[in-house]
Amino acid sequence: MTAPELHPDPHPELHRELADLVVEASDGQITPGEALAEQPEPLGLLGLTSLGFVRLIQAVESRYGVVVEMDDDLSALDTVPALAGYLRERGVR
């Protein structure tokens, strides 16, 4: 009998945490599945409002201790994978 083949998790823990923050920031308008889609739509197109983006930024800053600079390229907030990359560039693992 062989061991079952293990498949790597397609959504690292950071991605899942960020998806949860997106769900909270959108008051449930965006689902975890939408945020973690293989070809994710930009969060704004999924329904994240300007207030939702503010909530998301505040939650990210609070949880990860990273200041999201408004002078930075804010396309990092477009999708969960982009946001995860932005945070990793700032030392979040």
BELTAJO-V162373 format. One record per residue. N is the residue number from 1. RES is the residue in three letters. PSI is psi in whole degrees, 0 to 359 (999 if undefined). OMEGA is omega in whole degrees, -180 to 180 (* if undefined). Layout:
N/RES/PSI/OMEGA
N/RES/PSI/OMEGA
This chain:
1/MET/131/-180
2/THR/154/178
3/ALA/146/178
4/PRO/143/178
5/GLU/129/180
6/LEU/131/177
7/HIS/133/178
8/PRO/147/179
9/ASP/121/-179
10/PRO/347/-178
11/HIS/97/179
12/PRO/160/-177
13/GLU/318/180
14/LEU/318/179
15/HIS/317/-180
16/ARG/320/178
17/GLU/316/180
18/LEU/322/177
19/ALA/320/177
20/ASP/320/178
21/LEU/323/178
22/VAL/316/179
23/VAL/314/179
24/GLU/315/-177
25/ALA/331/-179
26/SER/7/-176
27/ASP/37/177
28/GLY/2/179
29/GLN/331/177
30/ILE/131/-180
31/THR/160/175
32/PRO/321/179
33/GLY/320/178
34/GLU/318/-178
35/ALA/331/-176
36/LEU/12/-178
37/ALA/149/-180
38/GLU/321/175
39/GLN/76/-173
40/PRO/140/173
41/GLU/152/173
42/PRO/142/-176
43/LEU/325/178
44/GLY/322/178
45/LEU/335/177
46/LEU/350/176
47/GLY/5/178
48/LEU/120/-178
49/THR/174/178
50/SER/321/176
51/LEU/321/177
52/GLY/319/177
53/PHE/320/178
54/VAL/315/178
55/ARG/318/180
56/LEU/314/179
57/ILE/315/180
58/GLN/318/-180
59/ALA/318/179
60/VAL/314/-180
61/GLU/317/-179
62/SER/314/-175
63/ARG/320/-172
64/TYR/356/178
65/GLY/28/-180
66/VAL/133/176
67/VAL/123/177
68/VAL/109/-178
69/GLU/126/-180
70/MET/345/176
71/ASP/346/179
72/ASP/168/174
73/ASP/108/-175
74/LEU/6/173
75/SER/347/175
76/ALA/343/179
77/LEU/3/-176
78/ASP/319/-176
79/THR/163/177
80/VAL/314/179
81/PRO/322/178
82/ALA/319/179
83/LEU/320/177
84/ALA/318/177
85/GLY/319/178
86/TYR/315/-179
87/LEU/321/179
88/ARG/323/177
89/GLU/339/-179
90/ARG/17/172
91/GLY/3/178
92/VAL/135/180
93/ARG/999/*
